[in-house]
Amino acid sequence: MRHISKFLLLLLVSAVTFQVYAYDYDTSVDGLYYKLNAEDKTATVVQGSSWNGMYSIDIPKFISFEGVDYTVTSLGDSAFYWSQSLSSVTIPETVKSIGKSAFHSCYMLTSLHIGQSVEIIEEAAFYNCNSLTSVTIPDSVKEIGGKAFFYCSMLNSIIFGKSVTLIAPECFAGCFNVTSITCLAEVPPMSKGAFDDIHKPACTVTVPENSFEAYKVADDWKYFFKNVKYNIGGLYFTFNDINLLNRLLPNFNYSAS
């Protein structure tokens, strides 16, 4: 009876393992597995891992299958989940979306290039990629999902492109070492709790000059500007002081420094 129980347990473990690692694909090229859409001739990367001995990956723009060319337009959910030996990724200009948990827990990932056509980075896409030190979000990106860069604990520099409108909650939570943020969007991206755990007084934030006033009062962003110093007639005042001074001296010119 004991031997039968052990056998059944082995079968259960095998079934679970198969369920975790089995994935639906149509073809594989150079260690990457793709699901193909015959109607619009597009391809989605559904699996790629360090099991194939890959340490650096350049996602191709196009692949061929049975004499037909397909454009690679998306990275599927969990496509590179836990690829612990992956150190460098280049995502081409043809890709429009990065799926949920696509690079979750890629601990050794140090270099990341996101192509200029990506429009959405979904939830937990780069969760716990704690070797990343910088990330540049291209101008094409409009939305960044919740916990997309959660606990990227070595991250110190973030650049947002011009088109980002939404940075979801906890997107950069746990990124304790961020000291520089640049956002090129004229309208402050909607965010609430996106930058939890970032030490606001120690972080330098750069925004478009003509949008400075808007960022000062926007959710999340306003907390970065509370300790900004303003040069007024050779004297320096913090953001909190300015609220009072604006009422006392409404026509007085001042500049942030």
C-alpha positions as CSV (number, residue, x, y, z in Angstrom):
1,M,0.0,0.0,0.0
2,R,2.9,2.3,0.9
3,H,4.5,1.6,-2.5
4,I,1.2,2.4,-4.3
5,S,0.9,5.7,-2.5
6,K,4.5,6.7,-3.4
7,F,3.7,5.8,-7.0
8,L,0.5,7.9,-7.1
9,L,2.5,10.8,-5.5
10,L,5.1,10.5,-8.3
11,L,2.4,10.5,-10.9
12,L,0.8,13.6,-9.3
13,V,4.2,15.5,-9.2
14,S,4.9,14.5,-12.8
15,A,1.5,15.8,-13.9
16,V,2.0,19.1,-12.1
17,T,5.5,19.5,-13.5
18,F,4.2,18.8,-17.0
19,Q,1.4,21.3,-16.5
20,V,3.9,24.0,-15.5
21,Y,6.3,23.4,-18.3
22,A,4.0,22.4,-21.1
23,Y,3.0,25.3,-23.4
24,D,1.2,25.7,-26.6
25,Y,3.4,26.7,-29.6
26,D,3.6,26.3,-33.3
27,T,7.3,26.5,-34.0
28,S,10.6,27.2,-32.4
29,V,13.6,29.1,-33.7
30,D,16.9,29.5,-32.0
31,G,15.6,28.3,-28.6
32,L,12.5,30.6,-28.6
33,Y,9.0,29.1,-29.0
34,Y,6.3,31.0,-30.9
35,K,2.5,30.9,-31.3
36,L,1.5,32.0,-34.8
37,N,-1.5,33.9,-36.1
38,A,-2.1,32.9,-39.6
39,E,-4.6,35.7,-40.3
40,D,-2.4,38.7,-39.7
41,K,0.9,36.9,-40.0
42,T,2.1,37.8,-36.5
43,A,4.0,35.8,-33.9
44,T,4.0,35.8,-30.1
45,V,7.0,34.5,-28.1
46,V,5.5,32.1,-25.6
47,Q,8.6,30.5,-24.1
48,G,12.3,31.0,-23.9
49,S,14.6,30.1,-21.1
50,S,18.1,29.7,-19.8
51,W,17.5,25.9,-20.1
52,N,18.6,26.4,-23.7
53,G,21.9,27.9,-22.5
54,M,21.0,31.4,-23.5
55,Y,22.6,34.2,-21.6
56,S,21.8,37.0,-24.0
57,I,18.7,37.3,-26.2
58,D,17.9,39.4,-29.2
59,I,14.2,38.9,-30.0
60,P,14.0,38.7,-33.8
61,K,11.7,41.1,-35.7
62,F,10.6,38.3,-38.1
63,I,10.6,34.5,-38.3
64,S,9.7,32.1,-41.1
65,F,7.5,29.0,-40.9
66,E,6.7,26.8,-43.8
67,G,7.7,29.5,-46.3
68,V,5.6,32.3,-44.6
69,D,7.1,35.3,-42.8
70,Y,5.7,36.3,-39.5
71,T,6.2,39.6,-37.6
72,V,7.0,39.2,-33.9
73,T,4.6,41.6,-32.2
74,S,4.3,40.4,-28.6
75,L,6.0,38.6,-25.7
76,G,3.5,36.3,-24.0
77,D,2.7,35.9,-20.3
78,S,5.5,34.3,-18.3
79,A,7.5,33.8,-21.5
80,F,10.9,34.1,-19.7
81,Y,9.7,33.5,-16.2
82,W,12.6,32.6,-13.9
83,S,15.2,32.5,-16.6
84,Q,17.9,32.9,-14.0
85,S,20.9,32.9,-16.4
86,L,19.4,35.6,-18.7
87,S,21.6,38.7,-18.5
88,S,20.7,40.8,-21.6
89,V,17.5,41.3,-23.6
90,T,16.9,43.3,-26.7
91,I,13.2,43.8,-27.6
92,P,12.8,44.9,-31.3
93,E,10.7,47.7,-32.7
94,T,8.1,45.3,-34.0
95,V,7.0,44.2,-30.5
96,K,3.9,46.1,-29.2
97,S,3.3,44.4,-25.9
98,I,5.2,42.7,-23.1
99,G,3.0,40.2,-21.2
100,K,2.3,39.6,-17.6
101,S,5.3,38.2,-15.7
102,A,7.2,38.0,-19.0
103,F,10.6,38.4,-17.3
104,H,9.5,37.7,-13.7
105,S,12.5,36.8,-11.4
106,C,15.2,37.0,-14.1
107,Y,17.7,37.7,-11.3
108,M,20.7,38.1,-13.6
109,L,19.2,40.5,-16.1
110,T,21.5,43.6,-16.2
111,S,20.8,45.0,-19.7
112,L,17.4,45.7,-21.1
113,H,16.5,47.5,-24.4
114,I,12.8,48.0,-25.0
115,G,11.9,48.8,-28.7
116,Q,10.2,52.0,-29.8
117,S,6.9,50.2,-30.7
118,V,6.0,48.8,-27.3
119,E,2.8,50.3,-26.1
120,I,2.0,48.4,-22.9
121,I,4.2,46.7,-20.3
122,E,1.8,44.5,-18.4
123,E,1.6,43.5,-14.7
124,A,4.7,42.1,-13.1
125,A,6.6,42.0,-16.4
126,F,10.0,42.6,-14.8
127,Y,9.1,41.7,-11.2
128,N,12.1,40.9,-9.0
129,C,14.7,41.6,-11.7
130,N,17.0,42.7,-9.0
131,S,20.2,43.1,-11.1
132,L,18.8,45.8,-13.3
133,T,20.3,49.2,-12.5
134,S,18.6,51.4,-15.1
135,V,15.5,51.3,-17.3
136,T,14.4,53.5,-20.2
137,I,10.7,53.4,-21.1
138,P,10.5,54.5,-24.8
139,D,8.1,57.2,-26.1
140,S,5.8,54.6,-27.5
141,V,4.8,53.1,-24.1
142,K,1.4,54.4,-22.8
143,E,0.7,52.1,-19.9
144,I,2.9,50.3,-17.3
145,G,1.1,47.6,-15.3
146,G,1.0,47.1,-11.5
147,K,4.2,45.7,-10.0
148,A,5.9,45.8,-13.4
149,F,9.2,46.6,-11.9
150,F,8.4,45.5,-8.3
151,Y,11.4,44.9,-6.1
152,C,14.0,45.7,-8.8
153,S,16.1,46.5,-5.8
154,M,19.3,47.6,-7.6
155,L,17.5,50.0,-9.9
156,N,18.8,53.6,-9.6
157,S,17.7,55.3,-12.7
158,I,14.3,55.5,-14.5
159,I,13.5,57.4,-17.7
160,F,9.9,57.6,-18.9
161,G,9.1,58.6,-22.5
162,K,6.7,61.2,-23.7
163,S,3.6,59.1,-24.1
164,V,3.2,57.3,-20.8
165,T,-0.3,58.1,-19.3
166,L,-0.6,55.4,-16.6
167,I,1.9,54.0,-14.1
168,A,-0.1,51.4,-12.1
169,P,0.1,50.9,-8.3
170,E,3.3,49.4,-6.9
171,C,4.9,49.6,-10.3
172,F,8.3,50.5,-8.7
173,A,7.6,49.5,-5.1
174,G,10.6,48.0,-3.4
175,C,13.0,49.9,-5.7
176,F,14.9,51.3,-2.7
177,N,17.9,52.6,-4.6
178,V,16.3,54.8,-7.2
179,T,18.0,58.2,-7.1
180,S,17.1,59.6,-10.5
181,I,13.7,59.8,-12.4
182,T,13.2,61.6,-15.7
183,C,9.7,61.9,-17.1
184,L,9.3,63.5,-20.5
185,A,5.4,63.4,-20.6
186,E,3.9,66.9,-20.7
187,V,0.9,65.7,-18.6
188,P,1.9,63.9,-15.4
189,P,1.1,60.2,-15.8
190,M,-1.7,58.9,-13.6
191,S,-0.2,57.1,-10.7
192,K,-1.0,56.2,-7.1
193,G,1.4,54.2,-5.0
194,A,3.6,53.6,-8.0
195,F,6.8,54.8,-6.3
196,D,6.3,53.3,-2.8
197,D,9.6,52.7,-1.0
198,I,11.6,55.1,-3.1
199,H,13.3,57.6,-0.8
200,K,11.8,60.8,-2.2
201,P,14.1,63.4,-0.6
202,A,17.2,61.6,-2.1
203,C,15.7,61.3,-5.6
204,T,16.3,63.8,-8.4
205,V,13.3,64.2,-10.6
206,T,13.4,65.9,-14.0
207,V,10.2,66.9,-15.8
208,P,9.4,69.3,-18.7
209,E,9.8,72.9,-17.6
210,N,6.4,73.9,-18.7
211,S,4.8,71.0,-16.8
212,F,6.5,71.7,-13.5
213,E,3.5,73.2,-11.8
214,A,1.3,70.3,-12.8
215,Y,3.7,67.7,-11.4
216,K,3.9,69.6,-8.1
217,V,0.3,68.8,-7.4
218,A,-0.2,65.4,-9.2
219,D,-0.7,62.2,-7.2
220,D,2.6,60.5,-6.3
221,W,4.7,63.1,-8.1
222,K,4.0,65.8,-5.6
223,Y,5.8,63.9,-2.9
224,F,9.1,64.3,-4.8
225,F,8.8,68.1,-4.9
226,K,8.2,68.8,-1.2
227,N,11.8,69.4,-0.6
228,V,12.6,71.3,-3.8
229,K,14.4,74.6,-3.0
230,Y,13.5,77.8,-4.8
231,N,15.8,80.7,-5.3
232,I,13.9,83.9,-4.4
233,G,16.1,87.1,-4.2
234,G,19.1,85.0,-3.1
235,L,17.1,83.2,-0.4
236,Y,16.1,79.5,-0.6
237,F,12.7,78.2,0.3
238,T,11.1,74.8,0.2
239,F,8.0,73.8,-1.7
240,N,5.9,74.0,1.5
241,D,7.2,77.6,2.0
242,I,6.2,78.6,-1.5
243,N,2.5,77.9,-0.8
244,L,2.6,80.7,1.7
245,L,4.8,83.0,-0.3
246,N,2.5,82.7,-3.4
247,R,-0.3,84.2,-1.3
248,L,1.9,86.9,0.2
249,L,3.8,87.8,-2.9
250,P,1.6,86.6,-5.9
251,N,3.6,88.7,-8.5
252,F,7.1,87.8,-7.3
253,N,9.2,85.8,-9.8
254,Y,11.0,82.7,-8.5
255,S,12.9,79.8,-9.9
256,A,13.6,76.3,-8.7
257,S,17.1,75.3,-8.2
